[in-house]
Amino acid sequence: MQKKIPCSAERLGLLDPQMIQAVSDASSFQIAHQYLTANRVRIVEADDSQITAAVVGHSGLYEQTIRLKDGHLVSKCSCTLPEEPMCRHCIAVLLEYQRWAQPQPSRKPKPAKGSITAPPVASSENGKGTTPHSVTPDVKLSEIMVFLEWLEPATKALERQEPLPSPPALGPGAALMWIQTIRNLEEQRRENEEVMTNLESQLKDRDADIGQLTQQLQTSLREGNAGQATTQELQREVASYKEVLATVSKLTTEIVRHIAQMRAVTGDMQQKNSQLEKLVCSFKDVAEALQSAVVLPPH
Ligand SMILES: [Zn+2]
């Protein structure tokens, strides 16, 4: 949709953010500023009378052409938004061009249609929107299209956790770098997943080991308890044997005492026996004396 705004600026580079904001719808300008911050704007070709650009919008990539012609700013965008007097994409492109056209020591101007005459730095009070930061004006629209074509199946593959599609034939540049970065991240994710799987299986092994050790420990505890019971029984047996031994030793002492008594009695008996023998001898002597007295006749 082509839109025309009267414009007194002689060069596109003279349009500072405040001037752009003044002619823009407030919410469109805000969204455009967000696009700028998110680095979604790419200047394809530019000079001070015409800008060709592309913006990655919320629902796809849109292409813009903005011209300064006969005192009018003529903007054209491939989107269908009814925003007036300019769509958010064209506003974002103008803002990006402002930034892009600022003199920066490290940047080499693109030799497009004529050279870009850097405009004098707009004397804005707060300098809002003119903060210099890295931009990549070398990315070609065709490369972005190839990248987006690759991105769609790649996103699906990522969602399904399938391998990424092979990269398209691109020359060295930002698009190839993006693809490579995505591929590297995916590779890292896969590696991390493998490490996780390994760790999980190790954890399972450890769990199994711990289960086995717990069982062994329980068995050992049961055996220990049984052993303790046996020991207590043995201790009880030893105690009863000790009692028996004490009784035996008491009996032995008594037997020894009885033997001594018996010996004493035997000694007494022997003594009495010898006295008896002596008595028997005396009786014999008396008997013989009596006999001899009886035998002699009286005369
Ligand atoms: Zn648009």
Boltz pocket constraint, residues with backbone or C-beta under 6 A from the ligand:
constraints:
  - pocket:
      binder: B
      contacts: [[A, 62], [A, 77], [A, 78], [A, 79], [A, 80], [A, 81], [A, 87], [A, 88], [A, 89], [A, 90]]
      max_distance: 6.0
